[in-house]
Amino acid sequence: MRTASGWIAVLATFAAASPALPQEGAARFAVIPLENTGSYGQDKEVFEALELGLAGMLARAVDRHPAADVVPRSELSQAMRVLTPGSGRRVDAADAARIGKETGARYTVTGSFADFYGKFRINARLVDARSGEILKVVSNEDPKLQDRAQLAAIIQHVAQKITGAAGLPPYPSGAAAPPIATDAITAYSRALLHESRGDRAKAADFYQSALTSAPGFEEASSGLARVRSP
């Protein structure tokens, strides 16, 4: 599992990305990388990569809600620097609130995941950036929605619970993020990990792999263009 200082280094990789303007009147969310709390059945690097990839996919799903806006990675990396480098602390509710305030977010999403040989759970905490209070913990607690092959549906389910806990109405018809195959999500996650390590060539290979599995995967396409740029 990563410490707070580890996330600063990872997120700083994306600081050069063009900042997105917040939607006027939208509820703003800062989605922090998730922690692997104990996963088995796949290569260790896959689980390390999913810490980044799941947060990216969850932010993507939340951002599809017409009344929601998500803090871009560039701003998030700067906000993470309010944590003491090298402290070894993980992000708690107070840290999450500070990050939310730094980025102008109304809510901060933290959380964890565990994959036990294909049985996949995400636990996300919605933190009020004003008070530091954990408003709700949401998860895919239904055993019928815990198969790793359903990862895109799991992410969307958790995103809907997050926006609902923030008081937003249900997603309008057609607003939910298009489903992405689990293999593509995994490849995208590994691309993010290798990009964070500075290995642009390997990141490009994984972004391309994600696009092969899911040709309309916009985040993977953007990532590929990013690592191939001079």
JOURJO-V779646 format. One record per residue. PSI is psi as a letter, one per 20 degrees, with the letter a starting at -180 (none if undefined). OMEGA is omega in degrees with one decimal (NA if undefined). BURIAL is b if it has 24 or more other C-alpha atoms within 12 Angstrom, else e. Layout:
psi	omega	burial
PSI	OMEGA	BURIAL
PSI	OMEGA	BURIAL
This chain:
psi	omega	burial
q	-177.6	b
q	172.4	b
r	179.7	b
g	-179.4	b
h	177.0	b
h	179.4	b
h	178.4	b
g	-178.8	b
g	-179.3	b
g	-176.0	b
h	179.9	b
h	178.2	b
h	-174.1	b
j	-174.0	b
h	-179.5	e
i	-179.7	e
q	-179.4	e
p	-179.4	e
q	177.3	e
q	178.5	e
p	178.9	e
q	176.6	b
p	-177.6	e
p	177.2	e
j	-178.1	e
q	172.9	b
p	-174.9	b
p	-178.4	b
p	169.8	b
o	-177.3	b
o	-176.0	b
q	177.6	b
q	-178.5	b
r	178.8	b
p	172.8	b
o	-176.1	b
j	177.7	e
n	-176.9	e
q	-176.2	b
q	173.6	e
i	176.8	e
r	178.7	e
q	-178.5	e
h	-178.8	e
h	178.5	e
g	-178.7	b
h	175.9	b
g	179.5	b
h	-178.5	b
h	176.0	b
h	176.8	b
g	-173.5	b
h	179.4	b
g	177.7	b
g	178.3	b
g	179.8	b
h	178.2	b
g	176.1	b
g	177.8	b
g	-178.2	b
g	178.7	b
g	-176.6	b
i	178.4	b
i	177.5	b
p	-175.8	b
i	179.4	b
j	-178.5	b
q	176.6	b
q	-176.5	b
p	177.7	b
p	177.9	b
q	-175.7	b
h	-178.2	b
g	178.7	b
h	-178.6	b
h	-180.0	b
h	179.1	b
g	-179.2	b
h	-179.9	b
h	-179.4	b
i	175.6	b
i	176.1	b
q	-177.4	b
o	178.8	e
p	177.1	e
j	-176.9	e
h	-177.0	e
j	179.8	e
q	170.2	e
r	-177.0	b
o	176.6	b
a	-176.2	b
h	179.7	b
g	176.5	b
g	-179.2	b
g	178.6	b
g	179.3	b
g	178.1	b
g	177.9	b
g	-179.9	b
h	-179.8	b
h	-175.6	b
j	-178.3	b
j	179.7	b
q	174.3	b
h	-178.0	b
q	172.6	b
p	179.4	b
p	173.8	b
r	177.0	b
a	-175.7	b
r	174.9	b
r	175.3	b
p	178.4	b
o	-179.1	b
n	-179.7	e
l	175.2	e
i	173.9	e
o	-167.2	b
p	176.9	b
p	170.4	b
p	173.5	b
o	-178.1	b
q	178.7	b
p	176.5	b
o	-175.9	b
p	174.1	b
o	-176.5	b
i	179.3	b
g	-174.7	e
i	-174.6	e
j	-178.9	b
p	171.7	e
o	-175.8	b
h	-178.9	b
q	171.2	b
p	-177.3	b
q	-176.0	b
r	170.6	b
m	-173.5	b
i	179.9	e
o	-179.4	e
h	179.3	e
i	-180.0	e
l	-179.6	b
j	177.6	b
p	-178.0	b
h	177.7	b
i	179.5	b
k	-169.5	b
g	179.7	b
g	178.7	b
h	177.8	b
g	-179.7	b
g	179.6	b
h	178.7	b
g	179.6	b
g	178.3	b
g	178.8	b
h	177.5	b
h	178.7	b
g	-178.5	b
h	176.4	b
g	178.9	b
h	177.2	b
j	177.3	b
j	178.7	e
q	178.6	e
r	176.7	e
q	176.7	b
p	173.4	b
q	178.0	e
p	178.7	e
i	-177.1	e
h	-178.2	e
q	-179.6	b
p	176.3	b
p	-178.5	e
q	178.6	b
p	-179.8	b
q	-179.4	b
g	178.7	b
h	179.5	b
h	177.6	b
g	179.1	b
g	179.3	b
g	177.3	b
g	179.6	b
g	179.4	b
h	175.8	b
g	177.8	b
g	-179.0	b
g	-178.3	b
h	174.4	b
h	179.7	b
h	178.9	b
i	179.6	e
j	179.7	e
n	-175.1	e
h	-179.1	b
g	-180.0	e
h	176.3	b
g	179.5	b
h	178.7	b
g	-178.6	b
h	175.0	b
g	179.1	b
h	177.3	b
g	178.0	b
g	-179.6	b
h	175.8	b
g	178.8	e
h	-177.3	e
n	-174.6	b
h	-179.2	e
j	-175.3	e
n	-172.3	b
g	-178.1	b
h	177.4	b
h	177.5	b
g	178.0	b
g	179.0	b
g	179.2	b
g	178.1	b
h	-178.3	e
g	-176.2	b
i	178.0	b
i	179.6	e
q	-179.1	e
none	NA	e
